[in-house]
Structure formats: structure tokens, C-alpha cells
Amino acid sequence: MSEIPANTRPLEGPAPRLKAPAGATDCHIHLYLPGYEAQPGGPMIPELATVEDYRKLQQWLSLDRVVVTQPNAYQRDNRALLAALEQLGPDTARGVAAVTPDTPDRDLQAWHDRGIRGARIMNLPGGAVTHADMLAVEKRIRPLGWHLMVQFNGCQLNDYLDNLQRLESEYIIDHIGKFMPPVPADDARVDDILRLLDRGNAWFKICAGYEASQTGGPHYADVGAIARRVIAHAPERIIWGTNWPHVGVSRDNYPSDADQLDMLLDWATPEQQQKILVDNPARLYGF
């Protein structure tokens, strides 16, 4: 681990135009701590990203709360996630872990006591727990009141739709549906997402539009059209995140985190922004 550099990306450019309301929550970041190695099956760790690093970003964006997501690099080893939650503190931080059908009940309860509130399902390369185990994992976490964070290529939604409809627990459709490539906002698969939200246990996360967009920032017009439609349809089911530290992006294409927040100025009304940044995550994560 000594060969992995620290996160030295400066906070460049103007501060966000959006003044985050009190209690604003970043619902998707990853942390890479010293002393914890990447696990087989996942990507390498390009550089460390510590709690201290994130605190600088958090202050710059005027965010108060955060949800740390288990990164693919650590696969099913949640030790770094738990250590990060201990450093961040229980009042303002929650976590989403890698859970398998075989994770012992004692571990799940211990993780709950330390701030874990969700299980990650990742149906893209490097995912530690995939759709194949989703229903079994959902049964394990249901007694704790946790949710699933589910990521997939939205263009393949039909492959996952039946099982998503079978879920009884809350779950998040991650990364603006991550349509690769983006589809028109009136696409039938976006219609399906709206119907899933109408069932009452699905959420939709506005996060990492830069990963799928082909039009590019700072406005991400192609994925923005999808986001606007979903936000207008169900603002009470939307959350937001930075996806910091953007490990899959080269430094030459590194997105502005201020822009990631300011997208909500174009995609949501002030009333919707309050719901997305404060009220909805408080309800989902128990802040």
C-alpha cells in the first residue's frame, strides 16, 4: 500500500452556484484508506482517498452528511468502509456494504450498529455482488430495514425488471439509470423506471452523469433529459451524490464536483432540491 499515492487533486475552479441547504447529503462517495489493499476480482486502487481528503470537498460544497459506498476495489472486504464510518462519526455518516447470501447475521447486526444501511448490487465489470444474488441478499437485509443499491446499464433494464419488481425492501436505481449509451427521455425503459418508482419502494440516484454522457459536461444534456423527467415525476424518491473521487476518470477528464452539485439548478426546482439533498436522504438513511 505504500506505493499508492495520496489523493492530491486540488479543489479547482469556482465554488458551486447552488447554496446547499442545511443537512445536505452526499449519498455516494468511495474512500480508499491506507492499510487496506485491493482484493482479487476488483480494480486497482489508483490513489488513496481518505476521510481528511473528503472533508475538504465536503466543506467546499457545504455538505453536512455523507453516505460511503463500498468500492469495487475492496470487493467483499468491508473493513475499510467500517473504519471510514468510525472516523466520520455516526451523526453524519452512513454506509453501503458488500453483502452476500452467506454473510452471518452477527456481522450484519454489527455493521448496522456501525452505520451500514444498505447492500450494493453491481452488475457491471468488477462488481463484488451481482444481480444473481440480489433476491437472496434482499432477504438477508430485510429484517434490518436496509436497502439495496443497484447499478446496471439501463439499456439492459429488461434483463433485471422482473426481479426488481419482486423486491420487498427499498432499493436505489443508481447513477441516473446509467444508460450506456444514453437514451431519449421518452424511451420505454425510462417509462419502466417511472412505474418502478410508483410502486413505492424504489429510489433514483442523481449521480455520475459524466460516466454515461456522450454530450459531456458541464450540462450533460443527454442524461440530464432523463434526470429531469424522473425528478419531475417523483421528486420524493430522488437522492443525489458526487461519486467522489471519480476513480474511473483520467485526470484530463476529471469532472468538477461543483458542477455535479450545480446540475440540480438546471434539473430541479428549489423545492425539489430541498427534497433531493435533505429530506429524502434523511428518510432513507435515518439521519
C-alpha positions, -999 to 999 in steps of 0.1 A, spaced: 0 0 0 29 24 5 32 27 -33 -3 41 -37 -2 79 -37 -24 101 -16 -53 120 -32 -37 153 -42 -64 167 -65 -69 203 -57 -103 219 -54 -101 240 -86 -125 264 -102 -153 284 -88 -174 273 -59 -208 259 -66 -235 283 -75 -261 262 -56 -261 271 -19 -266 237 -3 -294 238 24 -286 227 60 -285 189 62 -275 184 26 -263 149 19 -238 134 -5 -253 100 -10 -225 84 -30 -187 86 -23 -159 60 -21 -130 61 3 -96 43 -1 -77 42 32 -41 35 39 -35 -1 51 -63 -17 31 -54 -35 -1 -74 -40 -33 -89 -75 -34 -88 -101 -63 -115 -95 -88 -117 -58 -84 -98 -29 -100 -66 -15 -86 -66 15 -62 -52 44 -83 -47 66 -52 -58 69 -16 -88 90 -8 -91 95 30 -117 110 53 -95 141 56 -94 144 18 -132 142 16 -138 167 44 -121 193 23 -145 186 -6 -175 184 18 -167 218 32 -162 233 -2 -196 221 -13 -212 230 20 -225 195 26 -233 181 61 -239 144 57 -224 116 36 -231 80 25 -199 59 19 -203 32 -7 -182 0 -7 -158 4 -37 -153 -24 -62 -116 -24 -54 -123 -39 -19 -148 -64 -33 -164 -82 -3 -138 -69 23 -158 -42 42 -131 -34 67 -120 0 52 -156 10 49 -163 3 86 -131 21 95 -141 52 75 -176 53 92 -159 52 126 -137 82 115 -167 101 101 -189 96 131 -225 82 135 -243 115 134 -234 125 99 -224 93 80 -239 60 68 -225 32 47 -235 7 19 -216 -26 22 -210 -56 1 -233 -83 15 -235 -119 3 -262 -145 9 -238 -161 33 -229 -131 54 -235 -141 91 -264 -125 109 -240 -114 137 -219 -95 111 -250 -78 96 -261 -66 131 -226 -54 140 -224 -35 107 -258 -20 114 -246 -8 148 -217 9 130 -238 28 104 -243 4 75 -278 9 60 -276 -8 26 -261 -35 4 -245 -29 -30 -255 -49 -61 -232 -41 -90 -240 -56 -124 -210 -41 -143 -174 -53 -146 -157 -56 -112 -189 -59 -92 -185 -78 -60 -221 -90 -56 -243 -91 -87 -279 -94 -97 -276 -132 -95 -276 -129 -57 -298 -99 -54 -330 -116 -42 -311 -137 -17 -293 -107 -3 -325 -87 -1 -340 -114 22 -309 -112 45 -311 -74 49 -349 -71 51 -351 -76 89 -326 -47 94 -346 -23 73 -317 -18 49 -320 -10 12 -303 -23 -19 -282 0 -41 -285 -15 -76 -263 -5 -106 -266 -17 -141 -266 -5 -177 -301 9 -180 -302 -1 -217 -304 -37 -203 -332 -29 -179 -354 -57 -193 -329 -82 -180 -334 -70 -144 -370 -58 -144 -388 -89 -132 -365 -93 -102 -367 -56 -93 -405 -59 -92 -401 -88 -68 -381 -68 -42 -399 -60 -10 -372 -38 5 -363 -3 -5 -338 -1 -33 -320 25 -53 -316 26 -91 -281 40 -92 -263 66 -115 -293 81 -133 -301 46 -146 -266 46 -162 -279 42 -197 -249 34 -219 -254 50 -244 -280 75 -231 -315 71 -245 -342 97 -251 -361 107 -221 -393 92 -235 -377 58 -241 -398 28 -229 -372 18 -204 -375 52 -187 -412 46 -186 -405 13 -168 -383 32 -142 -412 56 -135 -435 26 -129 -410 11 -106 -409 44 -86 -447 44 -85 -446 10 -67 -433 29 -36 -400 11 -27 -377 23 -55 -354 53 -53 -335 70 -81 -300 85 -76 -287 115 -95 -250 107 -96 -221 104 -120 -238 116 -152 -204 120 -166 -198 83 -167 -226 77 -193 -230 111 -210 -219 115 -246 -226 152 -248 -204 159 -219 -203 185 -191 -210 207 -175 -246 203 -185 -247 166 -196 -277 173 -218 -284 137 -228 -285 122 -193 -300 154 -180 -331 149 -200 -336 116 -183 -329 131 -149 -354 159 -154 -382 136 -164 -376 113 -134 -373 142 -109 -405 158 -122 -423 125 -119 -412 115 -84 -392 142 -65 -399 125 -32 -380 94 -44 -347 111 -56 -313 114 -39 -280 128 -51 -243 121 -49 -209 132 -62 -194 98 -68 -161 113 -55 -132 106 -60 -141 96 -96 -115 69 -98 -125 57 -132 -119 90 -149 -85 103 -161 -72 135 -146 -75 151 -180 -113 145 -179 -118 148 -142 -153 163 -135 -159 194 -114 -176 185 -82 -191 219 -81 -207 212 -115 -220 179 -101 -239 199 -75 -249 227 -98 -267 203 -122 -295 204 -97 -300 241 -105 -310 231 -141 -327 198 -133 -348 206 -102 -367 234 -86 -357 248 -53 -384 228 -36 -372 197 -53 -336 204 -44 -346 205 -7 -362 171 -10 -333 156 -30 -305 169 -9 -320 169 26 -354 154 32 -352 122 10 -318 110 23 -328 118 59 -358 95 54 -339 67 36 -308 67 58 -323 77 92 -304 109 97 
